[in-house]
Amino acid sequence: MLKHIRLATKEEVEALRKTSNYTAATTVFAMDQNEGDPDFAVVKSVIEVDPVYYGKRTSDKQKVSFIYLLEERLMGLGITQYFFNVDEADEKYRAAVIGWGAEEVSKTPERRYQKVLTVFPNEHKDSNTDN
């Protein structure tokens, strides 16, 4: 029998809080496929600053200045947090962003994916092709 997805209970939401990076726009869904062991999906709307492109001659000090001023603009818009990616191999930059107050939320290397949800199969065709 097909199970239905439901909203997670308050207790379930709290149990996941420590490992889920909740934002102000988070909803937790649950599905009871196995008795006493539900599946959860944490769905959130986030502000993401990614990618950031620095000029070839941009110094580390200039990078800090750019991000600092960008954060001022974001705060002026009422944004209280944002997410971004740093190349796993760039240990110097990873250390720098932690020094700026960023918190590493992925403790292991991950690959990032995008899934486009659409009911219009031709919507994402290359604009240079004939339809």
Protein Blocks (a to p, Z undefined) as FASTA:
>chain_A
ZZddddddfklmmmmmmmnopafkbcdddddfbghiacddddddddddddddddfklcfk
lmmmmmmmmmmmmmmnopabdcddddfklmmlmmmmmmnopacfbfbdcddddddddfbf
klmgcfkbcZZ
